Amino acid sequence: MSEKNEELLRSYEYGLPSYLQHDLDAYKEGLINHSTLIDCLWGELYGSINMAEISDNIISHEHAEYLRHKFLWGDYDE
């Protein structure tokens, strides 16, 4: 992967709408702490990604797909 592509992908984790950033941070913390509510946190993050992409038009489809694959599906290779 080129350096420019890596920078673009890393930028997808910054400058998010506050509700999406909140849910992403809560999900990451839940993973670290082995939260018993991880399924709820997963659902909140999934909904926030969809809201930012589809309803609010704040992030692009590619941006949303990156977040889904990296944090929800767990199939993003860095």
N, C-alpha and C positions, 0 to 999 in steps of 0.2 A: 504494500500500500504506500502511495506516495506521501510525502510529508504534508503536502497541501490537503490531501484527503483526510489524513489523521487529524489535522487542525480543525477541519470542518466538523468531523464527527465529535471531537472533544467539545466544540462550541455548542453542540446540541444539548449539553448538560448545564448550560448557563443561560441566564437571561430569560428564564421560564416565567410564566405568569405565577403570581404568588400562590394560588390554590394548588397548582401543579407542583411547584417547588415544595410546598408543605407536605403534600402526599408522597412525593418522592423521598423526602428526608425521613418521613415517618416509616415508610416501607423499608428503607435501608437500615434504620435503627431497629425495626422489627426483626429483620434478618440477623443482625448482629446479636440481638438479645434473645433470639429464639422465641419470639412472642407467640403465645397461643392464639393470637388474633391475626396471624399473618395472612389468612385467607381474606379477612375483612380489609386489611391494609392493601392487599393485592387488588381487590375489587375497587377500592377507592382510587388507587393509582390508575387502574385501567380506565375508569370513568373520567378521571381528570385529563388523561391523555386524549381521550375521545372528545371531551368538551373543548379542549384547547384547539384541537384540529378541526372538528366538524362544526360545532355550534359557534364558537368564538372566532374561528379563522385566525388564530394567533400563531400557530405553528403549521408548517407544511406537512404534507403526507409523508415525505421522506423523513422529516424530523420525528414525527409520531412513530413511524415504523422503527426507527433507530431506538427510541425509548422503549417500545414494546419488546423488541428483540433482545435488547441488552438487559432490561430489568424484569420483564414479565415472562418471556419465553425462555430466557437463559441460553439462547443459541447464537449470541453475537460473539464472534472471535475478534479479539483485539490484536 
